[in-house]
Amino acid sequence: MVLTMERLGRAVMVRRAELRIERKEVAEASEMSYPYLSEIENGSKYPSMEMLIKLAAAIELSPAELMVRAEALPELTTKEGK
């Protein structure tokens, strides 16, 4: 499977839910703005490698573990079948 922005964002959201931590806490721990983290989680932005490392650490994963989790998620489709 291909790692997409959408899958990466969902993997972050799933992990946050597992840890029961707020988006604000993850943003602060990873030294990124809340809006930027929101864009990552919503699949509209892909973090730089530096930010990916910080984000993964904030949710207690290695970058590789986060990417493996993201790749394992199914691709969502829209009503138009995209």
N, C-alpha and C positions, 0 to 999 in steps of 0.2 A: 504494500500500500504506500501511497504517497502522503507525506506529512503536509497538511494544508494549514493555513492560518485558522480556519474554522475548527479543525480537529485540535490544534494546539490550545486554542482558547477554551474549548470544552473540557480538555484534560485539566487545565488549570482550575476551572470551575468545579469539576468533580472532586479534585484533590482538596480544594478549599472546603467543600461540603464534608468530605471525610474527616478533615481536621477540625471542622466546626469553627472556622475563623472567618472574619469579615474581610471584604475586599480592601477596606481601608487599612487593616492590619498588614495584609500582604503588600500593599502599595508602599507603606512605610518601611517594612522590613526589607523590601527589594530596592528601596531608594528610587521609586518611580512615582509619578503623579497618579492620583486616583483615576482621572480621565484616560490616561494612557493605558493603565491596566484594564480599564473597562473596554477600551478599543481592542486590546489583545484578546480578552475573554469573548468579545462579540465577533471575533474573526475578521476585523477590518484592519488590524495592524499586526505585523510580525516583529518581535523584538530583535534588537541587535544581539550578537553573541554575548556581549558583556551583560546586557539586561536579561537574557535568557538564563545565564548562570546565576545572577542574583535572584531572579524570580523562582527558579527551581529550588535554591537554597531556602527561600522564604516559605516554601511549601514542603520543605523537608524531603526533597528528592534531588538526585543528581540530574544534570541536564539530560544525560542519556536515558535515565528512567522516565523522565517527563516525556521525552520524544517517543519512547517505546509505548507508553500509555496512550499518547496522542495518535500514533499510527494504528493502534488496535481499535480505535473508535470507528464506528461506521460513518460514512459520509451522509450528511443530511441532504435531503432533496426538497425542493420547493414544490408548490402546487403545480407549477408549470413543467415539472419534471427535469429541472436543471440539476 
